[in-house]
Amino acid sequence: MIDPKILADMSETPDVIAPDGSEIRFLQSIDEASSMVYALLHSGTTTHAVHHITVEEGWVCVGGEGEFWCKNSEGESVINMKSGVSCEIPLGTTFQFRATGDDPLELITTTPR
């Protein structure tokens, strides 16, 4: 699970809005070989479908509920996201997520450097 200390120094406001529309706050990575961010998607909203050309990502849900949709050459799937659920986004995978619960969907994303 994610150490709460990682989120303690997080900015109150987003550092950037991702191309998919989610709010991004930069975090100090626990692994020097990767970068880490906190992503927030407000309740009832859905991101734009996007794909990464040069990176893979690992996600873990730390709050809220939602659905993660992805599609690549191996097929298409939907993962129900809730606290503790994780997933990997392989290179070239198209993905989209939405917050389905009453609270925002909160994710920690790591990307190898």
Backbone atoms as SQL, in Angstrom:
CREATE TABLE atoms (id INTEGER PRIMARY KEY, chain TEXT, resi INTEGER, resn TEXT, atom TEXT, x REAL, y REAL, z REAL);
INSERT INTO atoms VALUES
  (1, 'A', 1, 'MET', 'N', 0.840, -1.184, 0.000),
  (2, 'A', 1, 'MET', 'CA', 0.000, 0.000, 0.000),
  (3, 'A', 1, 'MET', 'C', 0.880, 1.241, 0.000),
  (4, 'A', 2, 'ILE', 'N', 0.327, 2.362, -0.319),
  (5, 'A', 2, 'ILE', 'CA', 1.049, 3.624, -0.389),
  (6, 'A', 2, 'ILE', 'C', 1.223, 4.198, 1.019),
  (7, 'A', 3, 'ASP', 'N', 2.435, 4.603, 1.337),
  (8, 'A', 3, 'ASP', 'CA', 2.746, 5.228, 2.616),
  (9, 'A', 3, 'ASP', 'C', 2.079, 6.612, 2.650),
  (10, 'A', 4, 'PRO', 'N', 1.254, 6.899, 3.661),
  (11, 'A', 4, 'PRO', 'CA', 0.579, 8.210, 3.740),
  (12, 'A', 4, 'PRO', 'C', 1.543, 9.391, 3.741),
  (13, 'A', 5, 'LYS', 'N', 2.789, 9.193, 4.163),
  (14, 'A', 5, 'LYS', 'CA', 3.777, 10.276, 4.175),
  (15, 'A', 5, 'LYS', 'C', 4.031, 10.807, 2.764),
  (16, 'A', 6, 'ILE', 'N', 3.864, 9.963, 1.754),
  (17, 'A', 6, 'ILE', 'CA', 4.075, 10.372, 0.368),
  (18, 'A', 6, 'ILE', 'C', 3.096, 11.481, -0.020),
  (19, 'A', 7, 'LEU', 'N', 1.889, 11.404, 0.512),
  (20, 'A', 7, 'LEU', 'CA', 0.850, 12.384, 0.175),
  (21, 'A', 7, 'LEU', 'C', 0.856, 13.607, 1.088),
  (22, 'A', 8, 'ALA', 'N', 1.601, 13.548, 2.181),
  (23, 'A', 8, 'ALA', 'CA', 1.569, 14.617, 3.188),
  (24, 'A', 8, 'ALA', 'C', 1.990, 15.974, 2.638),
  (25, 'A', 9, 'ASP', 'N', 2.980, 16.025, 1.774),
  (26, 'A', 9, 'ASP', 'CA', 3.483, 17.298, 1.249),
  (27, 'A', 9, 'ASP', 'C', 2.886, 17.662, -0.106),
  (28, 'A', 10, 'MET', 'N', 1.831, 16.992, -0.482),
  (29, 'A', 10, 'MET', 'CA', 1.227, 17.217, -1.788),
  (30, 'A', 10, 'MET', 'C', 0.570, 18.596, -1.864),
  (31, 'A', 11, 'SER', 'N', 0.662, 19.223, -3.011),
  (32, 'A', 11, 'SER', 'CA', 0.062, 20.526, -3.261),
  (33, 'A', 11, 'SER', 'C', -1.458, 20.455, -3.140),
  (34, 'A', 12, 'GLU', 'N', -2.051, 21.534, -2.631),
  (35, 'A', 12, 'GLU', 'CA', -3.512, 21.631, -2.549),
  (36, 'A', 12, 'GLU', 'C', -4.147, 21.783, -3.932),
  (37, 'A', 13, 'THR', 'N', -3.425, 22.407, -4.832),
  (38, 'A', 13, 'THR', 'CA', -3.936, 22.635, -6.182),
  (39, 'A', 13, 'THR', 'C', -3.130, 21.799, -7.177),
  (40, 'A', 14, 'PRO', 'N', -3.730, 21.466, -8.309),
  (41, 'A', 14, 'PRO', 'CA', -3.011, 20.642, -9.297),
  (42, 'A', 14, 'PRO', 'C', -1.765, 21.359, -9.820),
  (43, 'A', 15, 'ASP', 'N', -0.712, 20.582, -10.045),
  (44, 'A', 15, 'ASP', 'CA', 0.482, 21.109, -10.700),
  (45, 'A', 15, 'ASP', 'C', 0.235, 21.250, -12.196),
  (46, 'A', 16, 'VAL', 'N', -0.622, 20.388, -12.734),
  (47, 'A', 16, 'VAL', 'CA', -0.924, 20.387, -14.159),
  (48, 'A', 16, 'VAL', 'C', -2.228, 19.616, -14.375),
  (49, 'A', 17, 'ILE', 'N', -2.898, 19.900, -15.470),
  (50, 'A', 17, 'ILE', 'CA', -4.041, 19.094, -15.908),
  (51, 'A', 17, 'ILE', 'C', -3.515, 18.193, -17.016),
  (52, 'A', 18, 'ALA', 'N', -3.681, 16.898, -16.850),
  (53, 'A', 18, 'ALA', 'CA', -3.186, 15.928, -17.831),
  (54, 'A', 18, 'ALA', 'C', -3.961, 16.049, -19.142),
  (55, 'A', 19, 'PRO', 'N', -3.383, 15.571, -20.252),
  (56, 'A', 19, 'PRO', 'CA', -4.102, 15.589, -21.529),
  (57, 'A', 19, 'PRO', 'C', -5.459, 14.874, -21.469),
  (58, 'A', 20, 'ASP', 'N', -5.596, 13.912, -20.543),
  (59, 'A', 20, 'ASP', 'CA', -6.869, 13.207, -20.422),
  (60, 'A', 20, 'ASP', 'C', -7.900, 13.986, -19.601),
  (61, 'A', 21, 'GLY', 'N', -7.466, 15.072, -18.920),
  (62, 'A', 21, 'GLY', 'CA', -8.373, 15.903, -18.139),
  (63, 'A', 21, 'GLY', 'C', -8.282, 15.718, -16.638),
  (64, 'A', 22, 'SER', 'N', -7.508, 14.760, -16.158),
  (65, 'A', 22, 'SER', 'CA', -7.372, 14.543, -14.715),
  (66, 'A', 22, 'SER', 'C', -6.413, 15.565, -14.109),
  (67, 'A', 23, 'GLU', 'N', -6.604, 15.832, -12.811),
  (68, 'A', 23, 'GLU', 'CA', -5.728, 16.739, -12.078),
  (69, 'A', 23, 'GLU', 'C', -4.482, 15.967, -11.634),
  (70, 'A', 24, 'ILE', 'N', -3.307, 16.535, -11.863),
  (71, 'A', 24, 'ILE', 'CA', -2.044, 15.880, -11.524),
  (72, 'A', 24, 'ILE', 'C', -1.290, 16.703, -10.493),
  (73, 'A', 25, 'ARG', 'N', -0.804, 16.005, -9.457),
  (74, 'A', 25, 'ARG', 'CA', 0.076, 16.613, -8.453),
  (75, 'A', 25, 'ARG', 'C', 1.350, 15.773, -8.404),
  (76, 'A', 26, 'PHE', 'N', 2.488, 16.441, -8.537),
  (77, 'A', 26, 'PHE', 'CA', 3.763, 15.732, -8.539),
  (78, 'A', 26, 'PHE', 'C', 4.117, 15.279, -7.123),
  (79, 'A', 27, 'LEU', 'N', 4.653, 14.065, -7.028),
  (80, 'A', 27, 'LEU', 'CA', 5.064, 13.494, -5.750),
  (81, 'A', 27, 'LEU', 'C', 6.542, 13.143, -5.778),
  (82, 'A', 28, 'GLN', 'N', 7.142, 13.050, -4.606),
  (83, 'A', 28, 'GLN', 'CA', 8.514, 12.571, -4.490),
  (84, 'A', 28, 'GLN', 'C', 8.465, 11.048, -4.600),
  (85, 'A', 29, 'SER', 'N', 9.078, 10.496, -5.633),
  (86, 'A', 29, 'SER', 'CA', 9.042, 9.054, -5.863),
  (87, 'A', 29, 'SER', 'C', 9.851, 8.316, -4.803),
  (88, 'A', 30, 'ILE', 'N', 9.358, 7.157, -4.412),
  (89, 'A', 30, 'ILE', 'CA', 10.081, 6.318, -3.460),
  (90, 'A', 30, 'ILE', 'C', 11.157, 5.495, -4.152),
  (91, 'A', 31, 'ASP', 'N', 11.160, 5.508, -5.476),
  (92, 'A', 31, 'ASP', 'CA', 12.129, 4.759, -6.275),
  (93, 'A', 31, 'ASP', 'C', 12.792, 5.718, -7.257),
  (94, 'A', 32, 'GLU', 'N', 14.106, 5.852, -7.162),
  (95, 'A', 32, 'GLU', 'CA', 14.814, 6.783, -8.041),
  (96, 'A', 32, 'GLU', 'C', 14.705, 6.421, -9.517),
  (97, 'A', 33, 'ALA', 'N', 14.299, 5.204, -9.812),
  (98, 'A', 33, 'ALA', 'CA', 14.192, 4.758, -11.204),
  (99, 'A', 33, 'ALA', 'C', 12.842, 5.098, -11.823),
  (100, 'A', 34, 'SER', 'N', 11.972, 5.788, -11.058),
  (101, 'A', 34, 'SER', 'CA', 10.661, 6.124, -11.609),
  (102, 'A', 34, 'SER', 'C', 10.202, 7.489, -11.102),
  (103, 'A', 35, 'SER', 'N', 9.232, 8.053, -11.813),
  (104, 'A', 35, 'SER', 'CA', 8.563, 9.264, -11.337),
  (105, 'A', 35, 'SER', 'C', 7.197, 8.848, -10.793),
  (106, 'A', 36, 'MET', 'N', 6.616, 9.694, -9.945),
  (107, 'A', 36, 'MET', 'CA', 5.347, 9.342, -9.325),
  (108, 'A', 36, 'MET', 'C', 4.459, 10.581, -9.239),
  (109, 'A', 37, 'VAL', 'N', 3.174, 10.405, -9.538),
  (110, 'A', 37, 'VAL', 'CA', 2.207, 11.487, -9.431),
  (111, 'A', 37, 'VAL', 'C', 0.930, 10.980, -8.770),
  (112, 'A', 38, 'TYR', 'N', 0.183, 11.937, -8.239),
  (113, 'A', 38, 'TYR', 'CA', -1.153, 11.694, -7.710),
  (114, 'A', 38, 'TYR', 'C', -2.116, 12.234, -8.756),
  (115, 'A', 39, 'ALA', 'N', -3.080, 11.435, -9.160),
  (116, 'A', 39, 'ALA', 'CA', -4.091, 11.861, -10.137),
  (117, 'A', 39, 'ALA', 'C', -5.460, 11.855, -9.468),
  (118, 'A', 40, 'LEU', 'N', -6.226, 12.903, -9.715),
  (119, 'A', 40, 'LEU', 'CA', -7.562, 13.018, -9.142),
  (120, 'A', 40, 'LEU', 'C', -8.551, 13.287, -10.259),
  (121, 'A', 41, 'LEU', 'N', -9.648, 12.546, -10.223),
  (122, 'A', 41, 'LEU', 'CA', -10.736, 12.753, -11.175),
  (123, 'A', 41, 'LEU', 'C', -12.016, 12.928, -10.367),
  (124, 'A', 42, 'HIS', 'N', -12.683, 14.057, -10.549),
  (125, 'A', 42, 'HIS', 'CA', -13.867, 14.368, -9.764),
  (126, 'A', 42, 'HIS', 'C', -15.019, 13.411, -10.063),
  (127, 'A', 43, 'SER', 'N', -15.832, 13.209, -9.044),
  (128, 'A', 43, 'SER', 'CA', -16.982, 12.315, -9.131),
  (129, 'A', 43, 'SER', 'C', -17.860, 12.664, -10.328),
  (130, 'A', 44, 'GLY', 'N', -18.283, 11.627, -11.048),
  (131, 'A', 44, 'GLY', 'CA', -19.183, 11.812, -12.180),
  (132, 'A', 44, 'GLY', 'C', -18.515, 12.239, -13.470),
  (133, 'A', 45, 'THR', 'N', -17.190, 12.315, -13.484),
  (134, 'A', 45, 'THR', 'CA', -16.498, 12.736, -14.703),
  (135, 'A', 45, 'THR', 'C', -15.719, 11.583, -15.328),
  (136, 'A', 46, 'THR', 'N', -15.451, 11.729, -16.615),
  (137, 'A', 46, 'THR', 'CA', -14.717, 10.735, -17.400),
  (138, 'A', 46, 'THR', 'C', -13.597, 11.445, -18.140),
  (139, 'A', 47, 'THR', 'N', -12.435, 10.811, -18.186),
  (140, 'A', 47, 'THR', 'CA', -11.303, 11.391, -18.910),
  (141, 'A', 47, 'THR', 'C', -11.485, 11.190, -20.407),
  (142, 'A', 48, 'HIS', 'N', -10.653, 11.890, -21.174),
  (143, 'A', 48, 'HIS', 'CA', -10.551, 11.653, -22.610),
  (144, 'A', 48, 'HIS', 'C', -9.706, 10.400, -22.810),
  (145, 'A', 49, 'ALA', 'N', -10.002, 9.604, -23.812),
  (146, 'A', 49, 'ALA', 'CA', -9.169, 8.437, -24.123),
  (147, 'A', 49, 'ALA', 'C', -7.829, 8.921, -24.672),
  (148, 'A', 50, 'VAL', 'N', -6.738, 8.366, -24.136),
  (149, 'A', 50, 'VAL', 'CA', -5.385, 8.726, -24.558),
  (150, 'A', 50, 'VAL', 'C', -4.533, 7.462, -24.637),
  (151, 'A', 51, 'HIS', 'N', -3.348, 7.604, -25.180),
  (152, 'A', 51, 'HIS', 'CA', -2.365, 6.511, -25.129),
  (153, 'A', 51, 'HIS', 'C', -0.975, 7.111, -25.053),
  (154, 'A', 52, 'HIS', 'N', -0.071, 6.355, -24.434),
  (155, 'A', 52, 'HIS', 'CA', 1.313, 6.791, -24.313),
  (156, 'A', 52, 'HIS', 'C', 2.145, 6.152, -25.408),
  (157, 'A', 53, 'ILE', 'N', 2.973, 6.951, -26.046),
  (158, 'A', 53, 'ILE', 'CA', 3.820, 6.457, -27.133),
  (159, 'A', 53, 'ILE', 'C', 5.156, 5.940, -26.613),
  (160, 'A', 54, 'THR', 'N', 5.647, 6.533, -25.516),
  (161, 'A', 54, 'THR', 'CA', 7.006, 6.200, -25.076),
  (162, 'A', 54, 'THR', 'C', 7.118, 5.667, -23.655),
  (163, 'A', 55, 'VAL', 'N', 6.043, 5.609, -22.889),
  (164, 'A', 55, 'VAL', 'CA', 6.144, 5.145, -21.498),
  (165, 'A', 55, 'VAL', 'C', 5.070, 4.129, -21.156),
  (166, 'A', 56, 'GLU', 'N', 5.376, 3.337, -20.133),
  (167, 'A', 56, 'GLU', 'CA', 4.410, 2.454, -19.500),
  (168, 'A', 56, 'GLU', 'C', 4.118, 3.028, -18.131),
  (169, 'A', 57, 'GLU', 'N', 2.973, 2.691, -17.550),
  (170, 'A', 57, 'GLU', 'CA', 2.629, 3.194, -16.226),
  (171, 'A', 57, 'GLU', 'C', 2.091, 2.082, -15.351),
  (172, 'A', 58, 'GLY', 'N', 2.274, 2.265, -14.049),
  (173, 'A', 58, 'GLY', 'CA', 1.637, 1.424, -13.049),
  (174, 'A', 58, 'GLY', 'C', 0.734, 2.300, -12.210),
  (175, 'A', 59, 'TRP', 'N', -0.475, 1.852, -11.945),
  (176, 'A', 59, 'TRP', 'CA', -1.454, 2.629, -11.187),
  (177, 'A', 59, 'TRP', 'C', -1.888, 1.851, -9.951),
  (178, 'A', 60, 'VAL', 'N', -2.184, 2.579, -8.882),
  (179, 'A', 60, 'VAL', 'CA', -2.862, 2.005, -7.725),
  (180, 'A', 60, 'VAL', 'C', -3.903, 3.020, -7.255),
  (181, 'A', 61, 'CYS', 'N', -5.095, 2.537, -7.023),
  (182, 'A', 61, 'CYS', 'CA', -6.180, 3.393, -6.543),
  (183, 'A', 61, 'CYS', 'C', -6.010, 3.587, -5.031),
  (184, 'A', 62, 'VAL', 'N', -6.072, 4.848, -4.595),
  (185, 'A', 62, 'VAL', 'CA', -5.936, 5.156, -3.173),
  (186, 'A', 62, 'VAL', 'C', -7.205, 5.788, -2.590),
  (187, 'A', 63, 'GLY', 'N', -8.236, 5.961, -3.413),
  (188, 'A', 63, 'GLY', 'CA', -9.482, 6.510, -2.914),
  (189, 'A', 63, 'GLY', 'C', -10.535, 6.594, -3.991),
  (190, 'A', 64, 'GLY', 'N', -11.776, 6.574, -3.571),
  (191, 'A', 64, 'GLY', 'CA', -12.883, 6.669, -4.507),
  (192, 'A', 64, 'GLY', 'C', -13.146, 5.364, -5.225),
  (193, 'A', 65, 'GLU', 'N', -14.030, 5.440, -6.199),
  (194, 'A', 65, 'GLU', 'CA', -14.384, 4.281, -7.022),
  (195, 'A', 65, 'GLU', 'C', -14.494, 4.729, -8.468),
  (196, 'A', 66, 'GLY', 'N', -14.204, 3.805, -9.370),
  (197, 'A', 66, 'GLY', 'CA', -14.314, 4.141, -10.776),
  (198, 'A', 66, 'GLY', 'C', -14.090, 2.940, -11.665),
  (199, 'A', 67, 'GLU', 'N', -13.972, 3.216, -12.941),
  (200, 'A', 67, 'GLU', 'CA', -13.716, 2.183, -13.942),
  (201, 'A', 67, 'GLU', 'C', -12.549, 2.622, -14.813),
  (202, 'A', 68, 'PHE', 'N', -11.701, 1.677, -15.118),
  (203, 'A', 68, 'PHE', 'CA', -10.555, 1.905, -15.986),
  (204, 'A', 68, 'PHE', 'C', -10.759, 1.038, -17.227),
  (205, 'A', 69, 'TRP', 'N', -10.812, 1.667, -18.393),
  (206, 'A', 69, 'TRP', 'CA', -10.980, 0.965, -19.669),
  (207, 'A', 69, 'TRP', 'C', -9.664, 1.046, -20.431),
  (208, 'A', 70, 'CYS', 'N', -9.271, -0.067, -21.038),
  (209, 'A', 70, 'CYS', 'CA', -8.066, -0.038, -21.874),
  (210, 'A', 70, 'CYS', 'C', -8.239, -0.978, -23.062),
  (211, 'A', 71, 'LYS', 'N', -7.495, -0.634, -24.126),
  (212, 'A', 71, 'LYS', 'CA', -7.554, -1.418, -25.359),
  (213, 'A', 71, 'LYS', 'C', -6.176, -1.383, -26.004),
  (214, 'A', 72, 'ASN', 'N', -5.715, -2.578, -26.414),
  (215, 'A', 72, 'ASN', 'CA', -4.462, -2.682, -27.168),
  (216, 'A', 72, 'ASN', 'C', -4.562, -3.884, -28.107),
  (217, 'A', 73, 'SER', 'N', -3.460, -4.264, -28.696),
  (218, 'A', 73, 'SER', 'CA', -3.472, -5.359, -29.672),
  (219, 'A', 73, 'SER', 'C', -3.884, -6.693, -29.054),
  (220, 'A', 74, 'GLU', 'N', -3.816, -6.803, -27.731),
  (221, 'A', 74, 'GLU', 'CA', -4.207, -8.046, -27.053),
  (222, 'A', 74, 'GLU', 'C', -5.686, -8.081, -26.689),
  (223, 'A', 75, 'GLY', 'N', -6.381, -6.963, -26.834),
  (224, 'A', 75, 'GLY', 'CA', -7.810, -6.945, -26.528),
  (225, 'A', 75, 'GLY', 'C', -8.229, -5.704, -25.773),
  (226, 'A', 76, 'GLU', 'N', -9.404, -5.793, -25.200),
  (227, 'A', 76, 'GLU', 'CA', -10.039, -4.677, -24.513),
  (228, 'A', 76, 'GLU', 'C', -10.534, -5.164, -23.157),
  (229, 'A', 77, 'SER', 'N', -10.423, -4.317, -22.116),
  (230, 'A', 77, 'SER', 'CA', -10.909, -4.729, -20.802),
  (231, 'A', 77, 'SER', 'C', -11.333, -3.523, -19.977),
  (232, 'A', 78, 'VAL', 'N', -12.107, -3.793, -18.929),
  (233, 'A', 78, 'VAL', 'CA', -12.535, -2.787, -17.966),
  (234, 'A', 78, 'VAL', 'C', -12.199, -3.331, -16.581),
  (235, 'A', 79, 'ILE', 'N', -11.548, -2.496, -15.762),
  (236, 'A', 79, 'ILE', 'CA', -11.202, -2.868, -14.399),
  (237, 'A', 79, 'ILE', 'C', -11.975, -1.955, -13.461),
  (238, 'A', 80, 'ASN', 'N', -12.647, -2.545, -12.475),
  (239, 'A', 80, 'ASN', 'CA', -13.333, -1.752, -11.452),
  (240, 'A', 80, 'ASN', 'C', -12.285, -1.290, -10.450),
  (241, 'A', 81, 'MET', 'N', -12.162, 0.026, -10.309),
  (242, 'A', 81, 'MET', 'CA', -11.152, 0.607, -9.439),
  (243, 'A', 81, 'MET', 'C', -11.761, 0.973, -8.089),
  (244, 'A', 82, 'LYS', 'N', -11.076, 0.583, -7.033),
  (245, 'A', 82, 'LYS', 'CA', -11.389, 1.000, -5.667),
  (246, 'A', 82, 'LYS', 'C', -10.086, 0.919, -4.891),
  (247, 'A', 83, 'SER', 'N', -10.064, 1.438, -3.708),
  (248, 'A', 83, 'SER', 'CA', -8.836, 1.516, -2.931),
  (249, 'A', 83, 'SER', 'C', -8.118, 0.162, -2.881),
  (250, 'A', 84, 'GLY', 'N', -6.833, 0.182, -3.250),
  (251, 'A', 84, 'GLY', 'CA', -6.009, -1.024, -3.231),
  (252, 'A', 84, 'GLY', 'C', -5.895, -1.740, -4.560),
  (253, 'A', 85, 'VAL', 'N', -6.767, -1.446, -5.513),
  (254, 'A', 85, 'VAL', 'CA', -6.727, -2.101, -6.826),
  (255, 'A', 85, 'VAL', 'C', -5.642, -1.444, -7.667),
  (256, 'A', 86, 'SER', 'N', -4.836, -2.265, -8.325),
  (257, 'A', 86, 'SER', 'CA', -3.765, -1.731, -9.175),
  (258, 'A', 86, 'SER', 'C', -3.883, -2.285, -10.584),
  (259, 'A', 87, 'CYS', 'N', -3.222, -1.608, -11.513),
  (260, 'A', 87, 'CYS', 'CA', -3.200, -2.066, -12.898),
  (261, 'A', 87, 'CYS', 'C', -1.949, -1.528, -13.588),
  (262, 'A', 88, 'GLU', 'N', -1.593, -2.138, -14.678),
  (263, 'A', 88, 'GLU', 'CA', -0.457, -1.722, -15.495),
  (264, 'A', 88, 'GLU', 'C', -0.986, -1.242, -16.841),
  (265, 'A', 89, 'ILE', 'N', -0.338, -0.222, -17.394),
  (266, 'A', 89, 'ILE', 'CA', -0.707, 0.280, -18.717),
  (267, 'A', 89, 'ILE', 'C', 0.493, 0.066, -19.634),
  (268, 'A', 90, 'PRO', 'N', 0.454, -0.989, -20.456),
  (269, 'A', 90, 'PRO', 'CA', 1.569, -1.254, -21.373),
  (270, 'A', 90, 'PRO', 'C', 1.716, -0.170, -22.435),
  (271, 'A', 91, 'LEU', 'N', 2.886, -0.078, -22.986),
  (272, 'A', 91, 'LEU', 'CA', 3.198, 0.866, -24.052),
  (273, 'A', 91, 'LEU', 'C', 2.185, 0.743, -25.190),
  (274, 'A', 92, 'GLY', 'N', 1.683, 1.877, -25.671),
  (275, 'A', 92, 'GLY', 'CA', 0.776, 1.894, -26.806),
  (276, 'A', 92, 'GLY', 'C', -0.677, 1.580, -26.491),
  (277, 'A', 93, 'THR', 'N', -0.999, 1.328, -25.225),
  (278, 'A', 93, 'THR', 'CA', -2.367, 1.003, -24.836),
  (279, 'A', 93, 'THR', 'C', -3.207, 2.278, -24.774),
  (280, 'A', 94, 'THR', 'N', -4.383, 2.255, -25.386),
  (281, 'A', 94, 'THR', 'CA', -5.335, 3.351, -25.269),
  (282, 'A', 94, 'THR', 'C', -6.121, 3.122, -23.989),
  (283, 'A', 95, 'PHE', 'N', -6.302, 4.194, -23.195),
  (284, 'A', 95, 'PHE', 'CA', -7.000, 4.020, -21.931),
  (285, 'A', 95, 'PHE', 'C', -7.824, 5.256, -21.588),
  (286, 'A', 96, 'GLN', 'N', -8.769, 5.029, -20.692),
  (287, 'A', 96, 'GLN', 'CA', -9.689, 6.061, -20.240),
  (288, 'A', 96, 'GLN', 'C', -10.198, 5.626, -18.872),
  (289, 'A', 97, 'PHE', 'N', -10.491, 6.572, -17.993),
  (290, 'A', 97, 'PHE', 'CA', -11.055, 6.193, -16.710),
  (291, 'A', 97, 'PHE', 'C', -12.133, 7.171, -16.288),
  (292, 'A', 98, 'ARG', 'N', -12.984, 6.705, -15.373),
  (293, 'A', 98, 'ARG', 'CA', -14.064, 7.559, -14.903),
  (294, 'A', 98, 'ARG', 'C', -14.319, 7.313, -13.424),
  (295, 'A', 99, 'ALA', 'N', -14.767, 8.346, -12.751),
  (296, 'A', 99, 'ALA', 'CA', -15.089, 8.283, -11.326),
  (297, 'A', 99, 'ALA', 'C', -16.579, 8.009, -11.195),
  (298, 'A', 100, 'THR', 'N', -16.919, 6.876, -10.610),
  (299, 'A', 100, 'THR', 'CA', -18.318, 6.458, -10.553),
  (300, 'A', 100, 'THR', 'C', -18.955, 6.628, -9.181),
  (301, 'A', 101, 'GLY', 'N', -18.155, 6.829, -8.142),
  (302, 'A', 101, 'GLY', 'CA', -18.694, 6.943, -6.791),
  (303, 'A', 101, 'GLY', 'C', -19.026, 8.378, -6.423),
  (304, 'A', 102, 'ASP', 'N', -19.375, 8.559, -5.152),
  (305, 'A', 102, 'ASP', 'CA', -19.703, 9.892, -4.638),
  (306, 'A', 102, 'ASP', 'C', -18.456, 10.745, -4.404),
  (307, 'A', 103, 'ASP', 'N', -17.317, 10.095, -4.226),
  (308, 'A', 103, 'ASP', 'CA', -16.059, 10.787, -3.962),
  (309, 'A', 103, 'ASP', 'C', -15.182, 10.780, -5.207),
  (310, 'A', 104, 'PRO', 'N', -14.190, 11.673, -5.274),
  (311, 'A', 104, 'PRO', 'CA', -13.271, 11.653, -6.421),
  (312, 'A', 104, 'PRO', 'C', -12.500, 10.339, -6.492),
  (313, 'A', 105, 'LEU', 'N', -12.127, 9.956, -7.695),
  (314, 'A', 105, 'LEU', 'CA', -11.250, 8.809, -7.897),
  (315, 'A', 105, 'LEU', 'C', -9.825, 9.312, -7.726),
  (316, 'A', 106, 'GLU', 'N', -9.057, 8.658, -6.856),
  (317, 'A', 106, 'GLU', 'CA', -7.690, 9.071, -6.552),
  (318, 'A', 106, 'GLU', 'C', -6.726, 7.943, -6.894),
  (319, 'A', 107, 'LEU', 'N', -5.700, 8.264, -7.662),
  (320, 'A', 107, 'LEU', 'CA', -4.749, 7.267, -8.138),
  (321, 'A', 107, 'LEU', 'C', -3.321, 7.737, -7.893),
  (322, 'A', 108, 'ILE', 'N', -2.438, 6.793, -7.637),
  (323, 'A', 108, 'ILE', 'CA', -1.005, 7.050, -7.656),
  (324, 'A', 108, 'ILE', 'C', -0.453, 6.347, -8.894),
  (325, 'A', 109, 'THR', 'N', 0.263, 7.097, -9.699),
  (326, 'A', 109, 'THR', 'CA', 0.807, 6.583, -10.959),
  (327, 'A', 109, 'THR', 'C', 2.325, 6.642, -10.921),
  (328, 'A', 110, 'THR', 'N', 2.963, 5.548, -11.296),
  (329, 'A', 110, 'THR', 'CA', 4.419, 5.530, -11.404),
  (330, 'A', 110, 'THR', 'C', 4.803, 5.260, -12.854),
  (331, 'A', 111, 'THR', 'N', 5.872, 5.937, -13.278),
  (332, 'A', 111, 'THR', 'CA', 6.367, 5.810, -14.643),
  (333, 'A', 111, 'THR', 'C', 7.884, 5.614, -14.576),
  (334, 'A', 112, 'PRO', 'N', 8.406, 4.533, -15.167),
  (335, 'A', 112, 'PRO', 'CA', 9.864, 4.351, -15.170),
  (336, 'A', 112, 'PRO', 'C', 10.529, 5.507, -15.911),
  (337, 'A', 113, 'ARG', 'N', 11.707, 5.920, -15.416),
  (338, 'A', 113, 'ARG', 'CA', 12.444, 7.016, -16.068),
  (339, 'A', 113, 'ARG', 'C', 13.332, 6.481, -17.154);
